């Protein structure tokens, strides 16, 4: 059974805007649905950045390990970063944290690492982990030349793993005109080639730590297509 109160924010690659999109969704649900509790999980982190940002903006009461149970210093794929430190990757710790969040929050956002094909361990990719943990997925695709090919390839991998792909969010990592967006990542064509709905475009944000700007960016997306929580928080 698919986990209906957890959602994986995955990407086609690294540096495509997963953290910005995840932050926008967090800010949106906190602002417009304050009655719902929203949790965050970064399963593994290599290098600095994501969990520190989530703690600073949204969860100052949480430890960094509560946000990302497994972390490594080198900004490399987790298996390589773990090998440098001669430490094992313990997905059991991550799974336990996810279960706790799902039982105590109405929604849980899980930010992936790299792309769907990125290695999490020596045996598992992000896509394989999403399938094993029954996580529905939103795919972040950067608006740039080659966006269509990246989207098609990642959707094919998601289908290979039988992942529940809820939709695609196009993300602007730079200021772009509507003409540029339509030229590089036409939503209608992307939906036709992938058979996955495009939920909208997350615009370029100069202030990526402004909660109002983040919430406004997510407000323009078709979030009604994302599965609603299947049960309320119990704790």
MDAnalysis code that builds the backbone (N, CA, C; Angstrom):
import MDAnalysis as mda
import numpy as np

u = mda.Universe.empty(705, n_residues=235, atom_resindex=np.repeat(np.arange(235), 3), trajectory=True)
u.add_TopologyAttr("name", ["N", "CA", "C"] * 235)
u.add_TopologyAttr("resid", np.arange(1, 236))
u.add_TopologyAttr("resname", ["UNK", "UNK", "UNK", "UNK", "UNK", "UNK", "UNK", "UNK", "UNK", "UNK", "UNK", "UNK", "UNK", "UNK", "UNK", "UNK", "UNK", "UNK", "UNK", "UNK", "UNK", "UNK", "UNK", "UNK", "UNK", "UNK", "UNK", "UNK", "UNK", "UNK", "UNK", "UNK", "UNK", "UNK", "UNK", "UNK", "UNK", "UNK", "UNK", "UNK", "UNK", "UNK", "UNK", "UNK", "UNK", "UNK", "UNK", "UNK", "UNK", "UNK", "UNK", "UNK", "UNK", "UNK", "UNK", "UNK", "UNK", "UNK", "UNK", "UNK", "UNK", "UNK", "UNK", "UNK", "UNK", "UNK", "UNK", "UNK", "UNK", "UNK", "UNK", "UNK", "UNK", "UNK", "UNK", "UNK", "UNK", "UNK", "UNK", "UNK", "UNK", "UNK", "UNK", "UNK", "UNK", "UNK", "UNK", "UNK", "UNK", "UNK", "UNK", "UNK", "UNK", "UNK", "UNK", "UNK", "UNK", "UNK", "UNK", "UNK", "UNK", "UNK", "UNK", "UNK", "UNK", "UNK", "UNK", "UNK", "UNK", "UNK", "UNK", "UNK", "UNK", "UNK", "UNK", "UNK", "UNK", "UNK", "UNK", "UNK", "UNK", "UNK", "UNK", "UNK", "UNK", "UNK", "UNK", "UNK", "UNK", "UNK", "UNK", "UNK", "UNK", "UNK", "UNK", "UNK", "UNK", "UNK", "UNK", "UNK", "UNK", "UNK", "UNK", "UNK", "UNK", "UNK", "UNK", "UNK", "UNK", "UNK", "UNK", "UNK", "UNK", "UNK", "UNK", "UNK", "UNK", "UNK", "UNK", "UNK", "UNK", "UNK", "UNK", "UNK", "UNK", "UNK", "UNK", "UNK", "UNK", "UNK", "UNK", "UNK", "UNK", "UNK", "UNK", "UNK", "UNK", "UNK", "UNK", "UNK", "UNK", "UNK", "UNK", "UNK", "UNK", "UNK", "UNK", "UNK", "UNK", "UNK", "UNK", "UNK", "UNK", "UNK", "UNK", "UNK", "UNK", "UNK", "UNK", "UNK", "UNK", "UNK", "UNK", "UNK", "UNK", "UNK", "UNK", "UNK", "UNK", "UNK", "UNK", "UNK", "UNK", "UNK", "UNK", "UNK", "UNK", "UNK", "UNK", "UNK", "UNK", "UNK", "UNK", "UNK", "UNK", "UNK", "UNK", "UNK", "UNK", "UNK", "UNK", "UNK", "UNK", "UNK", "UNK"])
u.atoms.positions = np.array([
    [0.847, -1.204, 0.000],
    [0.000, 0.000, 0.000],
    [0.878, 1.247, 0.000],
    [0.528, 2.253, -0.821],
    [1.288, 3.492, -0.892],
    [1.090, 4.298, 0.382],
    [2.170, 4.942, 0.842],
    [2.093, 5.795, 2.029],
    [1.444, 7.114, 1.624],
    [0.226, 7.355, 2.102],
    [-0.513, 8.516, 1.642],
    [-0.318, 9.765, 2.489],
    [0.476, 9.701, 3.538],
    [0.754, 10.954, 4.236],
    [2.246, 11.304, 4.171],
    [2.991, 10.579, 3.331],
    [4.381, 10.931, 3.064],
    [4.547, 11.133, 1.567],
    [5.403, 12.057, 1.187],
    [5.620, 12.389, -0.216],
    [7.100, 12.623, -0.439],
    [7.662, 11.931, -1.428],
    [9.063, 12.109, -1.774],
    [9.196, 13.184, -2.847],
    [10.006, 14.197, -2.584],
    [10.333, 15.212, -3.572],
    [11.645, 14.781, -4.215],
    [11.547, 14.231, -5.413],
    [12.711, 13.717, -6.119],
    [13.090, 14.675, -7.238],
    [14.248, 14.447, -7.823],
    [14.698, 15.297, -8.909],
    [15.237, 14.483, -10.064],
    [15.469, 15.159, -11.177],
    [16.076, 14.495, -12.318],
    [17.588, 14.418, -12.168],
    [18.147, 15.230, -11.262],
    [19.597, 15.296, -11.076],
    [19.863, 16.082, -9.798],
    [21.129, 16.303, -9.510],
    [21.470, 17.161, -8.387],
    [21.366, 18.624, -8.817],
    [21.160, 19.520, -7.856],
    [21.084, 20.960, -8.110],
    [19.965, 21.333, -9.086],
    [18.825, 20.673, -8.967],
    [17.697, 21.012, -9.849],
    [16.631, 21.821, -9.120],
    [16.752, 21.958, -7.797],
    [15.780, 22.758, -7.047],
    [14.899, 21.973, -6.101],
    [15.305, 20.767, -5.731],
    [14.490, 19.962, -4.796],
    [14.311, 20.674, -3.468],
    [15.376, 21.297, -2.960],
    [15.290, 21.962, -1.657],
    [14.368, 23.173, -1.716],
    [14.439, 23.945, -2.805],
    [13.560, 25.105, -2.958],
    [12.109, 24.656, -3.042],
    [11.835, 23.625, -3.845],
    [10.459, 23.141, -3.986],
    [9.951, 22.571, -2.660],
    [10.779, 21.790, -1.975],
    [10.377, 21.237, -0.677],
    [10.093, 22.360, 0.316],
    [10.949, 23.373, 0.333],
    [10.748, 24.514, 1.229],
    [9.465, 25.265, 0.871],
    [9.192, 25.396, -0.426],
    [7.968, 26.080, -0.854],
    [6.734, 25.314, -0.388],
    [6.762, 24.000, -0.500],
    [5.622, 23.198, -0.044],
    [5.463, 23.292, 1.469],
    [6.568, 23.247, 2.198],
    [6.506, 23.398, 3.658],
    [5.894, 24.748, 4.027],
    [6.384, 25.819, 3.392],
    [5.889, 27.156, 3.699],
    [4.413, 27.289, 3.339],
    [4.023, 26.699, 2.209],
    [2.631, 26.773, 1.762],
    [1.699, 26.080, 2.741],
    [1.989, 24.840, 3.087],
    [1.084, 24.116, 3.978],
    [1.068, 24.715, 5.374],
    [2.175, 25.245, 5.822],
    [2.188, 25.896, 7.139],
    [1.352, 27.179, 7.134],
    [1.406, 27.925, 6.033],
    [0.688, 29.202, 5.976],
    [-0.799, 29.018, 5.736],
    [-1.152, 28.151, 4.797],
    [-2.546, 28.041, 4.383],
    [-3.300, 26.890, 5.046],
    [-2.588, 25.963, 5.654],
    [-3.233, 24.851, 6.367],
    [-2.553, 24.664, 7.726],
    [-2.600, 25.701, 8.571],
    [-1.885, 25.637, 9.854],
    [-2.411, 24.554, 10.783],
    [-3.628, 24.050, 10.499],
    [-4.173, 22.991, 11.345],
    [-3.507, 21.649, 11.077],
    [-2.772, 21.546, 9.972],
    [-2.074, 20.307, 9.639],
    [-0.612, 20.395, 10.074],
    [-0.133, 19.354, 10.700],
    [1.282, 19.303, 11.064],
    [2.071, 18.669, 9.923],
    [3.192, 19.317, 9.567],
    [4.016, 18.847, 8.453],
    [5.422, 18.564, 8.962],
    [5.904, 17.350, 8.697],
    [7.252, 16.964, 9.086],
    [8.179, 16.925, 7.891],
    [9.480, 16.893, 8.165],
    [10.485, 16.883, 7.103],
    [11.501, 15.773, 7.375],
    [11.948, 15.146, 6.305],
    [13.001, 14.139, 6.420],
    [13.924, 14.250, 5.221],
    [15.202, 14.362, 5.485],
    [16.248, 14.235, 4.475],
    [16.951, 12.925, 4.820],
    [16.643, 11.831, 4.128],
    [17.136, 10.515, 4.565],
    [18.647, 10.460, 4.753],
    [19.382, 10.961, 3.778],
    [20.833, 11.007, 3.856],
    [21.307, 12.343, 3.317],
    [22.336, 12.892, 3.955],
    [22.902, 14.144, 3.479],
    [24.406, 14.004, 3.364],
    [24.924, 14.413, 2.207],
    [26.363, 14.450, 1.984],
    [26.777, 15.896, 1.832],
    [27.660, 16.373, 2.693],
    [28.022, 17.780, 2.691],
    [27.069, 18.586, 3.562],
    [27.162, 19.900, 3.468],
    [26.332, 20.790, 4.283],
    [25.229, 21.413, 3.444],
    [24.171, 21.862, 4.097],
    [23.177, 22.639, 3.396],
    [21.738, 22.378, 3.753],
    [21.181, 21.250, 3.294],
    [19.733, 21.061, 3.356],
    [19.196, 20.987, 4.773],
    [19.722, 20.093, 5.587],
    [19.140, 19.943, 6.922],
    [19.366, 21.194, 7.760],
    [20.492, 21.877, 7.519],
    [20.753, 23.126, 8.233],
    [19.727, 24.189, 7.845],
    [19.376, 24.236, 6.569],
    [18.372, 25.202, 6.112],
    [17.002, 24.885, 6.702],
    [16.597, 23.625, 6.673],
    [15.287, 23.255, 7.215],
    [15.211, 23.563, 8.711],
    [16.299, 23.332, 9.417],
    [16.302, 23.653, 10.846],
    [16.151, 25.150, 11.060],
    [16.880, 25.927, 10.276],
    [16.874, 27.390, 10.435],
    [15.519, 27.990, 10.080],
    [14.915, 27.538, 8.991],
    [13.676, 28.148, 8.518],
    [12.421, 27.606, 9.189],
    [12.404, 26.299, 9.458],
    [11.145, 25.662, 9.843],
    [11.168, 24.915, 11.177],
    [12.292, 24.319, 11.523],
    [12.299, 23.404, 12.668],
    [13.458, 23.699, 13.628],
    [13.485, 24.902, 14.215],
    [14.590, 25.219, 15.136],
    [14.605, 24.334, 16.379],
    [13.460, 23.704, 16.654],
    [13.378, 22.844, 17.839],
    [13.968, 21.464, 17.608],
    [14.253, 21.112, 16.357],
    [14.765, 19.780, 16.041],
    [16.284, 19.775, 15.922],
    [16.880, 18.657, 16.282],
    [18.313, 18.483, 16.049],
    [18.541, 18.207, 14.561],
    [19.759, 18.412, 14.105],
    [20.080, 18.122, 12.708],
    [19.902, 16.641, 12.408],
    [20.209, 15.786, 13.377],
    [20.057, 14.345, 13.161],
    [18.594, 13.933, 13.061],
    [17.700, 14.698, 13.662],
    [16.277, 14.395, 13.535],
    [15.778, 14.711, 12.129],
    [16.422, 15.673, 11.488],
    [16.029, 16.049, 10.130],
    [16.694, 15.141, 9.104],
    [17.965, 14.847, 9.300],
    [18.706, 13.943, 8.409],
    [19.447, 12.935, 9.283],
    [18.871, 11.762, 9.487],
    [19.460, 10.788, 10.414],
    [20.838, 10.282, 10.012],
    [21.158, 10.334, 8.730],
    [22.466, 9.903, 8.256],
    [23.111, 11.066, 7.503],
    [24.326, 11.450, 7.918],
    [25.004, 12.541, 7.236],
    [26.497, 12.235, 7.131],
    [27.095, 12.755, 6.057],
    [28.512, 12.544, 5.793],
    [29.117, 13.868, 5.337],
    [30.394, 14.036, 5.580],
    [31.034, 15.321, 5.336],
    [31.257, 15.609, 3.859],
    [31.698, 14.630, 3.102],
    [32.055, 14.870, 1.702],
    [30.808, 15.037, 0.837],
    [30.776, 16.049, -0.042],
    [29.615, 16.261, -0.929],
    [29.661, 15.307, -2.127],
    [29.525, 14.019, -1.832],
    [29.581, 12.966, -2.843],
    [28.351, 12.081, -2.722],
    [28.200, 11.152, -3.642],
    [27.147, 10.150, -3.494],
    [27.339, 9.445, -2.161],
    [26.254, 9.181, -1.421],
    [26.386, 8.608, -0.078],
    [27.302, 7.385, 0.036],
    [27.241, 6.411, -0.874],
    [28.148, 5.268, -0.714],
    [29.623, 5.673, -0.743],
    [29.951, 6.662, -1.583],
    [31.335, 7.125, -1.667],
    [31.715, 7.945, -0.435],
    [30.796, 8.817, 0.006],
    [31.061, 9.629, 1.198],
    [31.193, 8.744, 2.435],
    [30.355, 7.721, 2.534],
    [30.417, 6.807, 3.679],
    [31.716, 6.009, 3.669],
    [32.150, 5.611, 2.489],
    [33.391, 4.834, 2.386],
    [34.591, 5.664, 2.828],
    [34.575, 6.962, 2.508],
    [35.675, 7.825, 2.934],
    [35.792, 7.887, 4.452],
    [34.644, 7.845, 5.118],
    [34.636, 7.918, 6.587],
    [34.650, 6.538, 7.236],
    [34.671, 5.510, 6.402],
    [34.658, 4.125, 6.887],
    [33.484, 3.895, 7.845],
    [32.310, 4.394, 7.396],
    [31.082, 4.237, 8.169],
    [30.038, 3.552, 7.309],
    [29.190, 2.732, 7.908],
    [28.127, 2.092, 7.135],
    [26.941, 3.043, 6.937],
    [26.163, 2.799, 5.907],
    [24.888, 3.494, 5.721],
    [23.807, 2.631, 6.353],
    [23.133, 3.196, 7.340],
    [22.127, 2.446, 8.096],
    [20.736, 2.965, 7.731],
    [20.106, 2.312, 6.762],
    [18.772, 2.734, 6.359],
    [17.713, 2.377, 7.393],
    [18.039, 1.479, 8.306],
    [17.112, 1.149, 9.378],
    [16.817, 2.353, 10.253],
    [17.839, 3.152, 10.523],
    [17.668, 4.371, 11.323],
    [16.760, 5.353, 10.588],
    [16.973, 5.459, 9.279],
    [16.160, 6.373, 8.478],
    [14.712, 5.900, 8.425],
    [14.501, 4.622, 8.217],
    [13.153, 4.055, 8.163],
    [12.418, 4.267, 9.478],
    [13.105, 4.068, 10.585],
    [12.488, 4.270, 11.899],
    [12.063, 5.731, 12.063],
    [12.903, 6.660, 11.628],
    [12.561, 8.082, 11.749],
    [11.360, 8.408, 10.866],
    [11.322, 7.850, 9.660],
    [10.192, 8.086, 8.771],
    [8.900, 7.570, 9.386],
    [8.941, 6.370, 9.964],
    [7.748, 5.806, 10.594],
    [7.262, 6.683, 11.740],
    [8.180, 7.196, 12.527],
    [7.814, 8.083, 13.632],
    [7.149, 9.351, 13.119],
    [7.722, 9.945, 12.070],
    [7.148, 11.162, 11.498],
    [5.763, 10.906, 10.926],
    [5.583, 9.782, 10.248],
    [4.292, 9.471, 9.651],
    [3.212, 9.242, 10.709],
    [3.613, 8.768, 11.869],
    [2.656, 8.509, 12.941],
    [2.321, 9.755, 13.753],
    [3.155, 10.787, 13.637],
    [2.962, 11.973, 14.476],
    [2.676, 13.248, 13.692],
    [2.612, 13.150, 12.372],
    [2.340, 14.313, 11.530],
    [1.286, 13.975, 10.482],
    [0.551, 14.999, 10.071],
    [-0.438, 14.807, 9.014],
    [0.219, 14.609, 7.654],
    [1.286, 15.353, 7.428],
    [2.052, 15.225, 6.186],
    [3.528, 15.097, 6.517],
    [4.239, 14.356, 5.690],
    [5.691, 14.252, 5.817],
    [6.295, 14.440, 4.432],
    [7.183, 15.416, 4.309],
    [7.905, 15.627, 3.061],
    [9.291, 15.014, 3.188],
    [9.629, 14.194, 2.217],
    [10.927, 13.528, 2.195],
    [11.698, 14.069, 0.998],
    [12.798, 14.766, 1.254],
    [13.582, 15.289, 0.130],
    [14.614, 14.262, -0.303],
    [14.563, 13.886, -1.559],
    [15.521, 12.926, -2.092],
    [16.893, 13.537, -2.266],
    [17.817, 12.736, -2.765],
    [19.173, 13.200, -3.023],
    [19.513, 12.913, -4.472],
    [20.173, 13.874, -5.119],
    [20.511, 13.682, -6.520],
    [19.266, 13.465, -7.366],
    [19.387, 12.560, -8.344],
    [18.257, 12.208, -9.188],
    [17.664, 10.876, -8.786],
    [16.601, 10.462, -9.456],
    [15.985, 9.171, -9.138],
    [16.962, 8.022, -9.329],
    [17.919, 8.193, -10.229],
    [18.900, 7.136, -10.466],
    [20.137, 7.231, -9.607],
    [20.195, 8.201, -8.698],
    [21.384, 8.359, -7.851],
    [21.464, 7.247, -6.817],
    [22.684, 6.760, -6.523],
    [22.828, 5.692, -5.538],
    [22.635, 6.181, -4.111],
    [21.859, 5.431, -3.351],
    [21.695, 5.684, -1.922],
    [22.657, 4.794, -1.143],
    [22.758, 3.548, -1.565],
    [23.721, 2.592, -1.032],
    [24.415, 1.940, -2.226],
    [25.240, 0.946, -1.973],
    [25.888, 0.226, -3.072],
    [24.900, -0.625, -3.856],
    [23.693, -0.826, -3.313],
    [22.697, -1.666, -3.989],
    [21.448, -0.914, -4.423],
    [21.134, 0.220, -3.786],
    [19.849, 0.884, -4.000],
    [20.008, 2.277, -4.587],
    [19.137, 2.601, -5.549],
    [19.018, 3.974, -6.037],
    [17.885, 4.666, -5.283],
    [17.748, 5.968, -5.508],
    [16.632, 6.708, -4.922],
    [15.304, 6.119, -5.386],
    [15.225, 5.764, -6.660],
    [13.992, 5.181, -7.195],
    [13.671, 3.852, -6.515],
    [14.673, 3.016, -6.332],
    [14.449, 1.722, -5.684],
    [14.012, 1.904, -4.237],
    [14.576, 2.908, -3.567],
    [14.184, 3.169, -2.178],
    [12.740, 3.656, -2.109],
    [12.360, 4.545, -3.028],
    [10.982, 5.024, -3.061],
    [10.013, 3.874, -3.274],
    [10.385, 2.943, -4.138],
    [9.531, 1.785, -4.397],
    [9.440, 0.886, -3.170],
    [10.566, 0.648, -2.526],
    [10.585, -0.237, -1.362],
    [9.781, 0.343, -0.211],
    [9.804, 1.651, -0.060],
    [9.115, 2.305, 1.048],
    [7.726, 2.804, 0.660],
    [7.295, 2.498, -0.564],
    [5.951, 2.832, -1.045],
    [5.666, 4.334, -0.945],
    [6.651, 5.130, -1.354],
    [6.493, 6.585, -1.275],
    [6.006, 7.143, -2.604],
    [4.873, 7.841, -2.623],
    [4.498, 8.563, -3.835],
    [5.515, 9.668, -4.093],
    [5.689, 10.024, -5.351],
    [6.790, 10.905, -5.752],
    [6.291, 12.079, -6.577],
    [6.845, 13.251, -6.295],
    [6.753, 14.405, -7.184],
    [8.152, 14.623, -7.746],
    [8.233, 14.766, -9.069],
    [9.522, 14.892, -9.742],
    [9.794, 16.353, -10.086],
    [10.924, 16.878, -9.616],
    [11.335, 18.251, -9.919],
    [12.234, 18.226, -11.156],
    [11.818, 18.980, -12.167],
    [12.557, 19.057, -13.424],
    [13.008, 20.500, -13.626],
    [14.316, 20.748, -13.798],
    [14.767, 22.130, -14.002],
    [14.414, 22.618, -15.393],
    [14.001, 23.877, -15.473],
    [13.691, 24.473, -16.774],
    [15.003, 24.891, -17.422],
    [15.426, 24.128, -18.409],
    [16.660, 24.410, -19.137],
    [16.655, 23.572, -20.403],
    [17.610, 23.838, -21.274],
    [17.756, 23.029, -22.464],
    [18.051, 21.587, -22.042],
    [17.289, 20.642, -22.554],
    [17.457, 19.243, -22.165],
    [16.471, 18.780, -21.122],
    [15.577, 19.685, -20.680],
    [14.612, 19.321, -19.636],
    [13.727, 18.167, -20.063],
    [13.307, 18.163, -21.318],
    [12.406, 17.119, -21.797],
    [13.065, 15.743, -21.714],
    [14.307, 15.659, -22.160],
    [15.010, 14.378, -22.135],
    [15.201, 13.893, -20.704],
    [15.545, 14.800, -19.794],
    [15.707, 14.422, -18.394],
    [14.400, 13.913, -17.807],
    [13.309, 14.594, -18.119],
    [12.010, 14.185, -17.585],
    [11.631, 12.801, -18.104],
    [11.762, 12.597, -19.409],
    [11.384, 11.311, -20.005],
    [12.207, 10.171, -19.410],
    [13.514, 10.377, -19.256],
    [14.381, 9.323, -18.721],
    [14.039, 8.989, -17.275],
    [13.790, 10.009, -16.456],
    [13.486, 9.760, -15.047],
    [12.106, 9.150, -14.859],
    [11.152, 9.553, -15.685],
    [9.824, 8.944, -15.599],
    [9.901, 7.475, -16.010],
    [10.716, 7.168, -17.016],
    [10.887, 5.769, -17.421],
    [11.462, 4.938, -16.275],
    [12.425, 5.495, -15.544],
    [12.988, 4.790, -14.391],
    [11.937, 4.606, -13.306],
    [11.130, 5.638, -13.065],
    [10.067, 5.538, -12.060],
    [9.088, 4.425, -12.427],
    [8.747, 4.329, -13.702],
    [7.819, 3.282, -14.130],
    [8.456, 1.905, -13.997],
    [9.727, 1.825, -14.277],
    [10.438, 0.550, -14.141],
    [10.377, 0.044, -12.707],
    [10.394, 0.980, -11.750],
    [10.358, 0.620, -10.334],
    [8.927, 0.598, -9.780],
    [7.933, 0.818, -10.652],
    [6.519, 0.832, -10.227],
    [6.246, 1.877, -9.153],
    [6.816, 3.040, -9.340],
    [6.625, 4.143, -8.401],
    [5.330, 4.881, -8.741],
    [4.634, 5.334, -7.700],
    [3.447, 6.161, -7.871],
    [3.910, 7.599, -8.089],
    [3.956, 8.020, -9.364],
    [4.436, 9.351, -9.712],
    [3.248, 10.300, -9.811],
    [3.139, 11.228, -8.833],
    [1.970, 12.114, -8.731],
    [1.998, 13.243, -9.746],
    [3.186, 13.698, -10.082],
    [3.253, 14.825, -10.992],
    [4.667, 15.358, -11.119],
    [4.810, 16.316, -12.018],
    [6.088, 16.979, -12.290],
    [5.959, 18.448, -11.915],
    [6.967, 18.967, -11.224],
    [7.052, 20.399, -10.962],
    [8.262, 20.939, -11.710],
    [8.033, 21.916, -12.578],
    [9.123, 22.569, -13.296],
    [9.702, 23.654, -12.397],
    [11.016, 23.702, -12.292],
    [11.648, 24.670, -11.400],
    [12.615, 25.560, -12.170],
    [12.519, 26.862, -11.920],
    [13.404, 27.834, -12.562],
    [14.573, 28.153, -11.632],
    [15.753, 27.718, -12.007],
    [16.947, 28.025, -11.224],
    [17.555, 29.370, -11.594],
    [16.965, 30.039, -12.581],
    [17.434, 31.346, -13.026],
    [16.225, 32.134, -13.523],
    [16.350, 33.458, -13.607],
    [15.216, 34.241, -14.114],
    [14.924, 33.857, -15.567],
    [13.665, 33.530, -15.853],
    [13.288, 33.104, -17.197],
    [11.972, 33.768, -17.594],
    [11.863, 34.084, -18.869],
    [10.617, 34.630, -19.394],
    [9.648, 33.486, -19.655],
    [8.343, 33.778, -19.750],
    [7.388, 32.728, -20.116],
    [7.737, 32.060, -21.440],
    [8.322, 32.835, -22.362],
    [8.719, 32.275, -23.652],
    [9.846, 31.269, -23.487],
    [10.807, 31.577, -22.608],
    [11.904, 30.640, -22.350],
    [11.373, 29.340, -21.751],
    [10.443, 29.465, -20.804],
    [9.881, 28.279, -20.155],
    [9.162, 27.410, -21.180],
    [8.351, 28.033, -22.027],
    [7.618, 27.277, -23.044],
    [8.557, 26.664, -24.079],
    [9.675, 27.313, -24.317],
    [10.616, 26.810, -25.314],
    [11.410, 25.620, -24.782],
    [11.830, 25.695, -23.532],
    [12.710, 24.665, -22.976],
    [11.959, 23.537, -22.278],
    [10.791, 23.842, -21.716],
    [10.056, 22.818, -20.963],
    [8.555, 23.007, -21.152],
    [8.065, 22.841, -22.377],
    [6.624, 23.015, -22.618],
    [5.813, 21.968, -21.861],
    [4.941, 22.440, -20.984],
    [4.216, 21.534, -20.084],
    [3.356, 20.534, -20.843],
    [2.671, 21.017, -21.869],
    [1.775, 20.120, -22.604],
    [2.554, 18.997, -23.284],
    [3.684, 19.335, -23.889],
    [4.494, 18.316, -24.539],
    [5.082, 17.349, -23.517],
    [5.519, 17.890, -22.364],
    [6.100, 17.030, -21.336],
    [5.071, 16.034, -20.823],
    [3.843, 16.500, -20.624],
    [2.777, 15.593, -20.185],
    [2.498, 14.533, -21.251],
    [2.523, 14.949, -22.510],
    [2.240, 14.007, -23.592],
    [3.303, 12.917, -23.687],
    [4.563, 13.305, -23.522],
    [5.649, 12.337, -23.642],
    [5.796, 11.454, -22.405],
    [5.456, 11.978, -21.237],
    [5.661, 11.218, -19.998],
    [4.386, 10.587, -19.464],
    [3.220, 11.104, -19.903],
    [1.931, 10.675, -19.345],
    [1.855, 10.955, -17.848],
    [2.537, 12.008, -17.424],
    [2.517, 12.459, -16.029],
    [2.106, 13.936, -16.034],
    [1.148, 14.339, -15.208],
    [0.716, 15.745, -15.219],
    [1.798, 16.685, -14.707],
    [1.903, 17.828, -15.340],
    [2.784, 18.891, -14.849],
    [1.975, 19.748, -13.884],
    [2.429, 19.824, -12.648],
    [1.686, 20.532, -11.605],
    [1.887, 22.037, -11.647],
    [2.824, 22.481, -12.486],
    [3.067, 23.908, -12.603],
    [4.539, 24.240, -12.572],
    [4.815, 25.538, -12.526],
    [6.185, 26.045, -12.560],
    [6.493, 26.761, -11.255],
    [7.570, 26.376, -10.615],
    [8.068, 27.107, -9.445],
    [8.988, 28.202, -9.978],
    [8.635, 29.482, -9.809],
    [9.420, 30.558, -10.416],
    [10.772, 30.731, -9.737],
    [11.645, 31.426, -10.404],
    [12.935, 31.772, -9.800],
    [12.694, 32.689, -8.605],
    [13.327, 32.373, -7.490],
    [13.167, 33.170, -6.276],
    [14.508, 33.786, -5.893],
    [14.532, 35.103, -5.818],
    [15.755, 35.770, -5.365],
    [15.956, 35.553, -3.871],
    [14.848, 35.514, -3.116],
    [14.913, 35.326, -1.674],
    [14.428, 33.907, -1.349],
    [15.321, 32.953, -1.397],
    [14.917, 31.560, -1.187],
    [14.666, 31.227, 0.277],
    [14.910, 32.191, 1.174],
    [14.620, 31.966, 2.588],
    [13.481, 32.851, 3.077],
    [12.757, 33.467, 2.154],
    [11.576, 34.249, 2.509],
    [10.375, 33.311, 2.538],
    [9.788, 33.115, 3.713],
    [8.668, 32.180, 3.829],
    [7.468, 32.634, 3.005],
    [7.236, 33.937, 2.925],
    [6.120, 34.438, 2.130],
    [6.345, 34.157, 0.648],
    [7.564, 34.398, 0.167],
    [7.871, 34.143, -1.243],
    [7.768, 32.661, -1.564],
    [8.245, 31.822, -0.659],
    [8.184, 30.378, -0.867],
    [6.731, 29.908, -0.922],
    [5.908, 30.370, 0.020],
    [4.499, 29.967, 0.045],
    [3.770, 30.438, -1.199],
    [4.085, 31.647, -1.650],
    [3.448, 32.186, -2.842],
    [3.831, 31.377, -4.080],
    [5.084, 30.927, -4.135],
    [5.526, 30.110, -5.269],
    [4.741, 28.811, -5.335],
    [4.528, 28.183, -4.182],
    [3.785, 26.917, -4.160],
    [2.299, 27.134, -4.410],
    [1.803, 28.306, -4.076],
    [0.372, 28.582, -4.267],
    [-0.012, 28.525, -5.738],
    [0.946, 28.781, -6.622],
    [0.668, 28.749, -8.042],
    [0.692, 27.358, -8.649],
    [0.951, 26.334, -7.845],
    [1.016, 24.959, -8.346],
    [-0.330, 24.261, -8.170],
    [-0.558, 23.228, -8.946],
    [-1.801, 22.448, -8.840],
    [-1.621, 21.358, -7.787],
    [-1.586, 21.777, -6.538],
    [-1.291, 20.841, -5.447],
    [-2.478, 19.948, -5.114],
    [-3.637, 20.249, -5.667],
    [-4.791, 19.381, -5.421],
    [-4.584, 17.996, -6.032],
    [-3.599, 17.860, -6.920],
    [-3.332, 16.570, -7.549],
    [-2.408, 15.702, -6.693],
    [-1.848, 16.281, -5.633],
    [-1.026, 15.514, -4.705],
    [-1.954, 14.811, -3.713],
    [-1.726, 13.536, -3.446],
    [-2.611, 12.805, -2.529],
    [-2.745, 13.505, -1.185],
    [-3.971, 13.583, -0.698],
    [-4.210, 14.147, 0.621],
    [-3.805, 13.153, 1.685],
    [-3.497, 13.635, 2.902],
    [-3.142, 12.704, 3.974],
    [-4.240, 11.667, 4.182],
    [-3.844, 10.427, 4.400],
    [-4.829, 9.351, 4.542],
    [-5.368, 9.235, 5.954],
    [-4.662, 9.805, 6.942],
    [-5.144, 9.755, 8.317],
    [-4.493, 10.878, 9.098],
    [-5.147, 11.366, 10.144],
    [-4.590, 12.459, 10.926],
    [-3.437, 12.001, 11.804],
    [-2.647, 12.970, 12.232],
    [-1.579, 12.645, 13.167],
    [-2.161, 12.060, 14.440],
    [-1.394, 11.172, 15.063],
    [-1.909, 10.475, 16.233],
    [-1.195, 10.882, 17.503],
    [-0.244, 11.771, 17.420],
    [0.480, 12.138, 18.616],
    [0.831, 13.599, 18.640],
])
